[in-house]
Amino acid sequence: MATLDNYLFFDGNCADALRFYERVTGGKILSMMKYSDSPTPLDPQHCPPGSENLVMHASIDIGGRNLMASDSPKGTFKPMQGFALSLVYDTAEEAKQKFDMFADGAQVTMPFAPTFWAQGFGMLTDKFGTPWMVGGGFKQHG
């Protein structure tokens, strides 16, 4: 049996992003390792120059799911696109509270509002460049 988890790449702000996600979602950071924590920190293959304090690997548990992340090595970062992380809450009220927390410094692409499929739903790209869809009170169809 396989599991499918998400892995995000940041441009030097991975640690700040994961601390923000921990606070907003109530998740728990499980690990955070810097490039300088490598067994061979002076080897440029394992620790590119200027990357010593960047995150080489991190993970956070959000609702029993693992979100992994790291900082891209210097000069290799590409902005996130073509996906969104989805957070689903039992109620629209809880989802709206989380959406508003994520919206601080974000680009809101769909304001949080009732839809035909949920009591509340919104989309944004947070201040770290991660796209999110946040909803609550999803309606049953069928």
Phi, psi and omega in degrees: 000137180255160170238153180237118178236163179264148177228121181253149176242132183243166182257058177092000182238026181301314182299316179296318180298313182293325176295321177296314180296323178299315182293314184291315187271344187079012178289184181223123175292125182267325180203153174205110184243131177275161175303325181290348176279355179301147177300338179234069187295342180268354179279115183298341177288326181262336181219086181304142179308134181087359183257002188310319184262005176278159180278122177276324177199138176213158174214150179223137175268122176236107178061035180083004177248147183261121172250121181252156183199164172200169171272138174292144174304151182313130175082005183244359185293138172232134181302149179289139177197160175082015179199171170210145172275139184246126175248127181241127178243157181296323184238154176294328181297313179295318179298318180296318178300315180292318179303314180298324178293317178294330186290345179299110181078008184266168170257108181280122180260339174212107181303149180293126182196164174296147176228176178287345181253347182209154176292336176200138183202141175206162180227146178201165169246118187289175184296350178259359178094008180267126177280135181230147167240126184234127181213163178205156181066049182292140183271143178274133178240154175124000000 
